[in-house]
Amino acid sequence: LASPSRPALLREIQLGLEPVAVAWRSADEAWVVNWLSDSVSVVSLTLGQVVATIPVEDEPMDLVFAGTPPRAPAEIITQDEYTHDVVLELGPACWLVFDTT
């Protein structure tokens, strides 16, 4: 941000319904948790678009990455706080989601 006191809109990116959390995996990649869509949008900031959508359990609220630098697996926390999905990356735009409850 060139001027934090005067932020400027650079672009708008269409996501799922009710985005509630975002986590940066790299300088170019953000994962956005979509509460009503029951999904996570993987966003390329360079391309300015969603490059993948990962379906998850009911009403996801937040996510965290494992490791340094941040990478999958990611843990998705749902509204009831007892349901957790673990997302494992199998390859480019290919994920496996486990319900660990």
C-alpha atoms as one frame of an Amber mdcrd trajectory, in Angstrom:
protein
   0.000   0.000   0.000   1.627   3.220  -1.109  -0.420   5.300   1.323  -2.105
   3.381   4.192  -4.174   6.439   5.084  -5.570   6.587   1.522  -6.097   3.039
   0.239  -7.067   2.676  -3.413  -9.197  -0.045  -5.005  -7.076  -1.873  -7.577
  -9.594  -4.526  -8.672 -12.581  -6.551  -7.569 -12.507 -10.344  -7.576 -15.713
 -12.406  -7.502 -15.636 -14.887  -4.606 -18.109 -17.259  -2.983 -20.986 -16.140
  -0.782 -20.195 -14.386   2.513 -16.382 -14.348   2.583 -15.401 -14.278   6.273
 -11.635 -14.893   6.461  -8.518 -14.653   4.333  -5.049 -16.157   4.713  -2.076
 -15.424   2.490  -0.128 -18.477   1.395   2.381 -16.400  -0.583   2.769 -12.866
  -1.915   0.576 -13.890  -4.880  -1.857 -16.418  -3.382  -4.679 -15.814  -0.923
  -7.198 -18.373   0.362 -10.621 -16.903   1.152 -13.138 -18.735   3.362 -16.709
 -18.473   1.994 -19.183 -19.105   4.814 -22.456 -19.579   2.902 -20.861 -21.246
  -0.114 -19.163 -23.877   2.102 -15.973 -23.400   0.130 -12.517 -21.849   0.023
 -11.518 -19.716  -2.970  -7.847 -19.833  -3.987  -7.064 -16.420  -5.474  -4.128
 -15.420  -7.655  -3.488 -11.754  -6.950  -1.331 -11.421 -10.076  -4.096 -12.784
 -12.314  -6.805 -11.062 -10.303  -9.040 -14.115 -10.287 -10.050 -17.257  -8.446
  -7.879 -20.121  -9.726  -9.577 -22.876  -7.706 -12.539 -23.463  -5.429 -12.255
 -26.100  -2.692 -15.542 -27.453  -1.272 -15.435 -27.929   2.525 -17.762 -28.805
   5.420 -20.761 -26.739   6.495 -20.202 -23.056   7.336 -16.406 -22.659   7.398
 -15.198 -19.740   9.526 -11.394 -19.614   9.396  -8.304 -21.407   8.147  -4.665
 -21.815   9.101  -1.679 -23.142   7.159   0.953 -25.531   8.451   4.670 -24.898
   8.224   7.025 -22.123   7.269   6.689 -20.940   4.584   2.888 -21.366   4.747
   1.725 -24.331   2.691  -0.973 -26.949   2.553  -2.089 -28.817   4.531  -4.460
 -26.164   5.718  -6.944 -26.644   8.534 -10.441 -25.256   8.005 -12.399 -24.428
  11.177 -16.198 -24.565  10.910 -18.862 -22.721  12.856 -19.518 -25.435  15.449
 -15.775 -25.388  16.349 -15.747 -29.183  16.597 -15.682 -29.877  12.876 -12.348
 -29.471  11.154 -11.346 -30.198   7.583  -7.749 -30.748   6.589  -6.875 -29.830
   3.017  -3.904 -31.640   1.457  -2.451 -30.362  -1.792  -1.926 -33.170  -4.315
  -0.686 -30.984  -7.149  -1.482 -27.760  -8.998  -5.168 -26.937  -8.349  -5.770
 -30.434  -6.923  -6.720 -30.889  -3.257  -8.010 -33.668  -1.024 -10.307 -32.640
   1.861 -10.536 -34.780   5.017 -13.212 -34.372   7.685 -11.267 -34.909  10.922
 -14.163 -34.815  13.398
